[in-house]
Amino acid sequence: MDILVIGAGVVGLAIARSLSRRGHAVVVAERTAGIGGGISSRNSEVVHAGLYYPTGSLKARHCVAGRRMLYAYCAERNVPARRLGKLVVATSEAEIAKLEAIRAQGEANDVEELALISGAEARAMEPALACTAALHSPQTGIVDSHALMLALQGEIEDHGGALALVTPIERLAFGDGAWHVTVAGETHGFDAVVNAAALGAQAIARATEGFPEAAIPPLRLAKGTYFACSGRPAFSRLIYPAPVDGGLGVHLTLDLAGRMRFGPDVEWIEAEDYDVDPARAQGFYAAIRRYWPALPDGALTADYCGIRPKLSGPGEPAADFVIADAAAHGLPRHVALFGIESPGLTSALSLGEAVAERLASG
């Protein structure tokens, strides 16, 4: 088939890779001037183990499968990745029950090697850490997301696929057995279409003739700011607090050079806005010092921010990924993905295979 994939983030590229490897002629249309300029380059670059998500959910299934696929892919394609491990920490006795629940959820999701350890055991691993207890997840790691996307792009092109940058989609309509896609006033024909437009997925769905409004979930924007930390790294693993409403709390991640950064926080917004407010650092200090009391004053500097395309708002239960095919919207050979936030990066290769299989089955 001739297939159009809309969106050149990590998930769109992973889908296009899976399709091109199956012999399809694939074009990836991206409205900006480069790959991965949105969510895919504005996250923690964490390879998640699969601890938090309800068993059987799309997030749980694709996170665990995708993580295994991702580590293997990075080794095969020489993409920088490191399985550092993570400690999810309780800083009070009341939070230990949260860790026990997370461990039970992770084990139900088939996450390997989880261990609930004491505060003393955690401090033996990370002497700068302050906690009452911790959950150790050795399978958690980090990845160079841009190198990953370049590898995916290279594989797409190796299999005859193409990338079309600065290509905003204006309209999609199905008729006479084909998809008619309008770009810059010109119409092009495809056999199938995949909407992997992330923050723009709902807008693309509304530009798709016949796509029922009832099948388009609401878009809730959760902005997350990150702060870098000056000085030598105080930790060798990722450190996460017990989860908070809307996210996983202000956690410590390391990049592949060992630099520490903290975030994201959660700020509900109405429109895309990537300005970083340095004043938000004040809330970070208190949150971080719960597990790292020695954080020096003035050590945090504004770094960057990202926006999660959530399908649930503040105070609402966390929503799952949505992969909408003809059964959901009634349109043939069309798959639309909504709410692909964390763990989307970890899940990307598994999501790519799932979408390819759905198109293969009609």
C-alpha positions in Angstrom: 0.0 0.0 0.0 0.9 3.7 -0.4 0.6 4.9 3.2 0.8 8.4 4.6 2.0 8.8 8.3 1.3 12.2 9.7 3.8 13.3 12.3 7.6 12.7 12.4 7.9 12.3 16.2 9.3 9.1 17.6 6.0 7.3 17.4 5.3 8.4 13.8 8.7 7.4 12.8 8.4 4.0 14.5 5.1 3.4 12.8 6.6 4.3 9.4 9.6 2.0 10.1 7.3 -0.9 10.8 5.2 -0.2 7.7 8.2 0.2 5.4 9.8 -3.0 6.7 6.6 -4.8 5.6 7.1 -3.6 2.0 4.7 -0.6 2.0 5.5 2.7 0.3 5.5 5.2 3.1 5.6 9.0 3.3 6.0 10.7 6.6 4.5 14.2 6.5 5.7 16.6 9.2 4.4 20.2 9.5 7.7 21.6 11.0 11.2 21.7 9.4 12.7 18.7 11.2 12.0 15.4 12.9 11.0 15.2 16.6 10.6 18.9 17.2 7.6 18.5 19.6 7.0 16.0 22.4 9.8 13.7 21.3 12.5 16.2 22.0 10.9 17.7 25.1 10.8 14.9 27.6 13.0 13.1 30.2 14.4 10.6 27.6 13.6 7.9 30.2 13.1 4.3 29.2 10.3 3.3 31.5 10.1 -0.2 33.0 6.2 -0.2 33.0 5.5 0.2 36.7 2.5 2.5 37.0 -0.1 1.5 34.4 -3.2 -0.6 34.9 -2.6 -4.2 33.9 -3.9 -4.9 30.4 -4.0 -1.3 29.4 -2.4 -0.1 26.2 0.2 1.8 28.2 1.2 -1.2 30.3 1.3 -3.6 27.3 3.2 -1.3 25.0 5.6 0.1 27.6 6.8 -3.3 28.7 7.0 -4.7 25.2 8.4 -1.5 23.8 11.1 -1.2 26.5 12.4 -4.7 25.6 12.3 -3.9 21.9 14.0 -0.5 22.5 17.0 -1.8 24.4 17.5 -4.5 21.7 17.1 -1.9 18.9 19.6 0.5 20.5 22.2 -2.2 20.8 21.6 -3.3 17.2 21.7 0.2 15.7 24.3 1.7 18.1 21.9 4.2 19.5 23.2 5.5 22.9 21.2 4.1 25.8 22.0 3.1 29.3 20.1 0.9 31.8 20.9 2.9 34.9 18.1 1.7 37.1 15.6 3.8 39.1 14.7 4.3 42.8 11.1 5.3 43.5 11.4 6.7 47.0 9.1 7.1 50.0 10.0 10.1 52.2 7.5 9.2 54.9 6.1 6.1 56.4 2.7 6.9 54.8 4.3 6.7 51.3 5.6 3.1 51.8 2.1 1.8 50.9 2.4 3.6 47.6 5.6 1.8 46.9 4.1 -1.5 47.7 1.2 -0.8 45.4 3.6 0.3 42.6 5.6 -2.9 43.0 2.4 -5.0 42.9 1.3 -3.2 39.7 4.7 -3.5 38.1 4.9 -7.3 38.8 1.4 -7.7 37.4 2.6 -5.9 34.3 5.5 -8.4 34.0 8.2 -6.0 34.9 11.4 -7.8 35.9 13.6 -7.6 39.0 11.6 -5.2 41.2 12.7 -5.0 44.8 11.3 -3.0 47.8 14.3 -2.0 49.9 14.9 -0.2 53.1 16.0 3.4 53.4 19.4 2.1 54.6 19.7 -0.1 51.6 18.8 2.7 49.3 21.4 5.0 50.9 24.0 2.4 50.4 23.3 2.6 46.7 22.9 6.4 46.7 24.6 8.0 49.7 23.1 11.5 49.0 19.5 10.1 49.2 17.1 10.7 52.0 14.2 8.2 52.2 12.3 5.9 54.4 12.1 3.1 51.8 12.6 2.7 48.0 11.5 0.6 45.1 14.4 -0.5 42.9 13.7 -0.9 39.2 16.9 -2.0 37.4 15.2 -2.1 34.0 14.6 1.7 33.9 17.1 3.6 31.8 17.8 6.5 29.5 18.1 6.9 25.7 19.3 9.5 23.3 15.9 10.2 21.7 17.3 12.2 18.8 19.8 9.5 17.9 16.9 7.0 18.1 14.8 9.1 15.7 17.7 9.5 13.3 18.1 5.7 13.3 14.4 5.2 12.6 14.5 7.8 9.8 17.5 6.0 8.3 15.7 2.7 8.3 12.6 4.1 6.7 14.7 5.6 3.9 16.7 2.3 3.6 13.3 0.6 2.8 12.3 3.2 0.2 10.2 5.5 2.5 10.4 9.3 2.4 10.1 12.2 4.8 8.2 15.3 3.7 9.1 18.3 6.0 7.2 21.6 6.2 4.1 19.6 5.0 1.0 20.7 7.0 -2.0 18.6 6.2 -5.1 20.6 5.3 -7.8 18.1 4.6 -8.3 14.3 4.3 -11.2 12.6 2.6 -11.9 9.0 1.6 -13.5 8.3 -1.7 -13.4 6.0 -4.7 -11.4 3.5 -2.7 -8.5 5.9 -1.8 -7.6 8.6 0.7 -7.3 12.1 -0.8 -5.0 14.3 1.2 -4.7 18.0 0.6 -1.4 19.8 1.1 -0.8 23.4 0.1 -3.9 23.3 -2.1 -2.8 20.1 -4.0 -4.4 16.7 -3.5 -2.5 13.5 -3.3 -3.8 9.9 -3.2 -2.9 7.2 -0.6 -4.2 3.8 0.2 -4.0 4.3 4.0 -3.4 7.1 6.5 -2.0 7.1 10.0 -2.6 10.1 12.2 0.4 10.2 14.6 0.3 14.0 15.0 0.6 14.1 18.9 -0.5 17.5 20.0 -2.1 18.0 16.6 -3.9 14.7 16.4 -7.3 16.1 17.4 -7.0 18.9 14.8 -6.0 16.3 12.1 -9.1 14.2 13.0 -11.3 17.3 12.7 -9.8 17.9 9.3 -10.7 14.4 8.2 -14.0 14.2 6.4 -16.4 11.8 8.0 -14.4 11.4 11.2 -17.1 11.4 13.9 -16.7 14.1 16.6 -17.7 11.6 19.2 -14.6 9.5 18.4 -12.3 12.5 19.0 -11.2 12.6 22.7 -10.7 15.9 24.4 -7.1 17.3 24.5 -5.8 18.5 27.8 -2.4 20.2 27.8 -0.1 19.5 30.8 3.0 21.6 30.6 6.1 20.3 32.4 9.2 22.4 33.1 12.7 21.0 33.6 15.6 22.6 35.5 19.2 21.7 35.1 21.5 21.3 38.2 25.0 22.7 38.3 27.9 20.8 39.9 29.0 17.2 39.9 26.2 14.6 39.8 25.2 13.5 43.3 23.4 10.3 42.0 24.1 7.5 39.6 20.5 6.4 39.2 17.2 8.0 38.4 15.4 9.1 41.5 11.6 9.4 41.5 9.3 10.5 44.3 5.9 8.8 44.9 3.6 9.8 42.0 1.5 13.0 42.2 -1.8 14.0 40.4 -1.1 14.4 36.6 2.4 13.0 36.6 5.2 11.2 38.3 6.4 14.1 40.5 9.6 16.2 40.2 12.1 13.5 39.5 15.8 13.4 39.0 17.0 12.1 35.6 20.5 11.9 34.2 21.4 12.5 30.6 24.0 10.3 28.8 26.8 12.8 29.8 25.8 12.4 33.5 24.3 15.8 33.9 21.5 16.0 36.4 18.1 17.6 35.6 14.9 17.8 37.5 11.3 17.8 36.3 8.8 17.9 35.0 6.2 19.6 37.2 2.6 19.8 36.1 1.0 23.0 34.9 -2.4 22.8 33.1 -2.5 25.3 30.2 -5.0 26.2 27.5 -2.6 26.7 24.5 0.9 25.6 23.5 3.5 27.6 25.3 7.1 26.7 25.6 8.4 29.6 27.7 10.2 28.6 30.8 9.4 30.5 33.9 12.6 30.6 36.1 10.4 31.4 39.1 9.0 27.9 39.1 12.3 26.8 40.5 11.1 27.8 43.9 8.6 25.0 44.0 11.2 22.6 42.8 13.6 23.2 45.7 11.1 22.1 48.3 10.0 19.0 46.3 13.6 17.9 45.6 14.9 18.4 49.1 12.4 15.8 50.4 14.7 13.2 48.9 18.0 15.2 48.4 18.3 17.6 51.4 21.7 18.7 50.3 20.5 20.5 47.2 22.4 23.8 47.3 20.6 27.1 47.1 20.8 28.6 43.6 21.8 25.3 42.0 18.9 25.0 39.6 18.8 26.8 36.2 15.9 26.9 33.8 16.4 24.3 31.1 13.3 23.5 28.9 9.7 22.5 29.0 7.4 20.0 27.2 3.7 19.5 26.9 1.9 16.2 27.4 -1.1 15.6 25.2 -3.3 14.2 27.9 -6.9 13.0 27.4 -7.8 13.6 31.1 -7.6 16.8 33.1 -6.8 17.7 36.7 -8.4 15.4 39.3 -9.6 12.9 36.6 -8.4 9.3 36.4 -5.4 9.0 34.1 -6.5 8.1 30.5 -5.0 5.3 28.4 -3.5 5.6 25.0 -6.2 5.6 22.2 -5.5 3.8 19.0 -8.7 4.4 16.9 -9.2 2.3 13.7 -12.2 1.7 11.6 -14.0 0.0 14.5 -14.0 3.3 16.3 -14.6 5.8 13.5 -15.9 3.9 10.6 -13.3 5.0 8.1 -11.3 2.3 6.2 -7.5 2.0 6.3 -7.2 4.9 8.8 -5.6 4.7 12.2 -5.5 7.7 14.6 -3.5 7.8 17.8 -4.6 10.1 20.6 -3.0 10.9 24.0 0.4 9.4 23.3 2.2 10.9 26.2 4.5 9.1 28.6 5.4 6.3 28.2 5.2 7.0 24.5 8.9 7.1 23.8 9.4 3.8 25.5 6.4 2.3 23.8 7.2 3.6 20.3 8.5 0.4 18.6 5.7 -1.7 20.0 3.1 0.9 18.9 4.6 0.9 15.5 4.1 -2.9 15.2 0.6 -2.6 16.5 -0.5 0.0 14.0 1.1 -1.9 11.1 -0.9 -5.0 12.2 -4.1 -3.1 12.4 -3.6 -1.8 8.8 -2.7 -5.2 7.6 -6.0 -6.6 9.0 -8.0 -3.8 7.3 
